[in-house]
Amino acid sequence: MNLEEITQQIIQLAVTYGTKLIGAIAVLIIGRMVIKFLTKRIGVIMDKRDVDASLKPFLKSLITNLLRALLIITVLSMIGIEMTSFIAILGAAGLAVGMALSGTLQNFAGGVMILLFEPFKVGDYIEAQGHKGVVKEIQIFNTILTTLDNKRVIIPNGGLSNSSMVNYTAEPIRRVDWTIGMGYGDSVEKCQEVIRQILAEDDKVLSEPQPVFVEVSELGDSSVNFAVRAWVKTEDYWAVFFRLNQEVYKRFGDNGLNIPFPQMDVHVHNQ
């Protein structure tokens, strides 16, 4: 092979791979600019949606690294490097790691969903996974509750995000329900009047969305039971609940009404 042939081959290789290299460099530069732009836009969108501050850096980093990995694979493929085997190896490794960390990944995904969609927030009183408590902290893998008797409960986010949950403080108002018993033989109208008067004197009881409800709900074994319902602001729920019970006990006696208790009549027959 003479010098002229060698020169021709070098020129041909330079033209072939030089074009690919220039194209790959152009794609790399443009891709980095696009990734930077997308990352900024994602940050703006998360700010508008009030995404949790602890989640923003992680999501931005995750999305940026994924886009960069895709860009590098694209650039290497343009140069002529075969990436099929490499991608297959990465996929197999990712599958193995995913199976080994399935529980952890489920909790992580649950934490992301909770922080994004906010079914509850710090300070809410919730019931979930058999526990009730005030949400103290929402972490990536766990949610921490503080019970009313000051116990700490740690609930994995995976189960918390995939099961039913009751949020007692999500709505601004709640309905308070009581069952008040009256002795047989007492006046139904008088009992209703006393209960309504107690609730009317409480400025925490709301007239909307419905007025106070007091009606006979059951004729029990030892009592006539009234269903009592009233609407209050969520933060006033327990204050109103306890006050009515206390006032009923005080005022029933003053108004000639009896608070019933279980009784048994014994009949004795002389032989």
CORCOR-V790770 format. One record per backbone hydrogen bond with DSSP energy under -0.5 kcal/mol. NH is the residue of the N-H (numbers start at 1). CO is the residue of the C=O. E is the energy in kcal/mol with one decimal. If there is no record, write none. Layout:
nh=(NH | NH)
co=(CO | CO)
e=(E | E)
This chain:
nh=(6 | 7 | 8 | 9 | 10 | 11 | 12 | 13 | 14 | 15 | 16 | 17 | 18 | 18 | 19 | 20 | 21 | 22 | 23 | 24 | 25 | 26 | 27 | 28 | 29 | 30 | 31 | 32 | 33 | 34 | 35 | 36 | 37 | 38 | 39 | 40 | 41 | 42 | 43 | 44 | 45 | 46 | 47 | 48 | 49 | 50 | 51 | 52 | 55 | 56 | 57 | 59 | 60 | 61 | 62 | 63 | 64 | 65 | 66 | 67 | 68 | 69 | 70 | 71 | 72 | 73 | 74 | 75 | 76 | 77 | 78 | 79 | 80 | 81 | 87 | 88 | 89 | 90 | 91 | 92 | 93 | 94 | 95 | 96 | 97 | 98 | 99 | 100 | 101 | 102 | 105 | 106 | 107 | 108 | 109 | 110 | 111 | 112 | 113 | 114 | 115 | 116 | 117 | 118 | 123 | 124 | 126 | 126 | 127 | 128 | 129 | 131 | 133 | 134 | 135 | 136 | 136 | 137 | 139 | 139 | 143 | 144 | 145 | 145 | 146 | 147 | 150 | 153 | 155 | 155 | 157 | 160 | 161 | 162 | 163 | 166 | 167 | 168 | 168 | 169 | 170 | 174 | 176 | 178 | 180 | 182 | 183 | 186 | 191 | 192 | 193 | 194 | 195 | 196 | 197 | 198 | 199 | 200 | 201 | 202 | 203 | 205 | 206 | 213 | 215 | 217 | 218 | 220 | 220 | 224 | 225 | 225 | 226 | 227 | 228 | 228 | 229 | 230 | 231 | 232 | 233 | 234 | 236 | 237 | 240 | 241 | 242 | 243 | 244 | 245 | 246 | 247 | 248 | 249 | 250 | 251 | 252 | 253 | 254 | 255 | 256 | 257 | 260 | 267 | 268 | 269 | 270)
co=(2 | 3 | 4 | 5 | 6 | 7 | 8 | 9 | 10 | 11 | 12 | 13 | 13 | 14 | 15 | 16 | 17 | 18 | 19 | 20 | 21 | 22 | 23 | 24 | 25 | 26 | 27 | 28 | 29 | 30 | 31 | 32 | 33 | 34 | 35 | 36 | 37 | 38 | 39 | 40 | 41 | 42 | 43 | 44 | 45 | 47 | 46 | 115 | 52 | 52 | 53 | 55 | 56 | 57 | 58 | 59 | 60 | 61 | 62 | 63 | 64 | 65 | 66 | 67 | 68 | 69 | 70 | 71 | 72 | 73 | 74 | 75 | 76 | 76 | 83 | 84 | 85 | 86 | 87 | 88 | 89 | 90 | 91 | 92 | 93 | 94 | 95 | 96 | 97 | 99 | 101 | 102 | 103 | 104 | 105 | 106 | 107 | 108 | 109 | 110 | 111 | 112 | 113 | 114 | 135 | 121 | 124 | 133 | 166 | 131 | 164 | 128 | 126 | 146 | 124 | 134 | 144 | 144 | 137 | 142 | 155 | 137 | 143 | 153 | 134 | 151 | 147 | 145 | 143 | 153 | 141 | 156 | 157 | 158 | 159 | 127 | 165 | 125 | 166 | 125 | 167 | 232 | 230 | 228 | 226 | 224 | 258 | 183 | 187 | 188 | 189 | 190 | 191 | 192 | 193 | 194 | 195 | 196 | 197 | 199 | 201 | 202 | 231 | 229 | 227 | 225 | 225 | 218 | 223 | 182 | 218 | 223 | 180 | 215 | 178 | 226 | 213 | 176 | 206 | 174 | 204 | 172 | 233 | 234 | 236 | 237 | 238 | 239 | 240 | 241 | 242 | 243 | 244 | 245 | 246 | 247 | 248 | 249 | 250 | 251 | 253 | 252 | 258 | 265 | 266 | 267 | 268)
e=(-2.0 | -2.4 | -2.1 | -2.2 | -2.3 | -2.4 | -2.5 | -2.8 | -2.6 | -2.5 | -2.7 | -2.9 | -0.6 | -1.7 | -1.5 | -1.3 | -2.8 | -2.7 | -2.5 | -2.7 | -2.6 | -2.4 | -2.6 | -2.5 | -2.5 | -2.7 | -2.9 | -2.1 | -1.7 | -2.5 | -2.7 | -2.2 | -2.2 | -2.9 | -2.5 | -1.8 | -2.2 | -2.7 | -2.0 | -2.1 | -2.5 | -2.4 | -2.0 | -2.2 | -1.9 | -1.0 | -2.4 | -0.7 | -1.4 | -1.4 | -0.7 | -2.5 | -2.5 | -2.4 | -2.7 | -2.7 | -2.3 | -2.5 | -2.1 | -2.3 | -2.3 | -2.3 | -2.2 | -2.1 | -2.5 | -2.3 | -2.1 | -2.5 | -2.6 | -2.0 | -1.9 | -1.6 | -1.1 | -2.1 | -2.8 | -2.2 | -2.3 | -2.3 | -2.7 | -2.4 | -2.5 | -2.7 | -2.2 | -2.2 | -2.5 | -2.5 | -2.4 | -2.0 | -2.0 | -1.0 | -3.2 | -2.1 | -2.1 | -2.4 | -2.9 | -2.4 | -2.3 | -2.3 | -2.3 | -2.4 | -2.4 | -2.0 | -2.7 | -2.0 | -2.4 | -2.1 | -0.6 | -2.5 | -2.5 | -2.6 | -0.5 | -2.0 | -2.2 | -2.8 | -3.0 | -0.5 | -2.8 | -1.5 | -0.6 | -2.7 | -2.7 | -2.9 | -0.5 | -3.3 | -2.3 | -2.8 | -2.0 | -2.7 | -2.9 | -0.6 | -2.5 | -1.5 | -2.3 | -0.8 | -0.7 | -2.6 | -0.5 | -2.4 | -0.7 | -0.7 | -0.7 | -2.8 | -3.7 | -2.5 | -2.0 | -2.4 | -2.0 | -1.5 | -1.9 | -2.4 | -2.2 | -2.3 | -2.2 | -2.5 | -2.2 | -2.2 | -2.1 | -2.3 | -1.6 | -0.7 | -0.8 | -1.5 | -3.5 | -2.6 | -1.8 | -2.9 | -1.6 | -0.9 | -2.3 | -3.6 | -2.9 | -0.7 | -3.2 | -3.0 | -2.2 | -0.6 | -2.4 | -1.8 | -0.6 | -2.8 | -0.6 | -2.6 | -1.8 | -1.3 | -2.2 | -2.3 | -2.5 | -1.8 | -2.1 | -1.4 | -2.1 | -2.8 | -2.8 | -1.7 | -1.6 | -3.0 | -2.1 | -0.6 | -0.8 | -1.3 | -1.3 | -3.3 | -0.7 | -0.5 | -0.5 | -0.5 | -0.5)
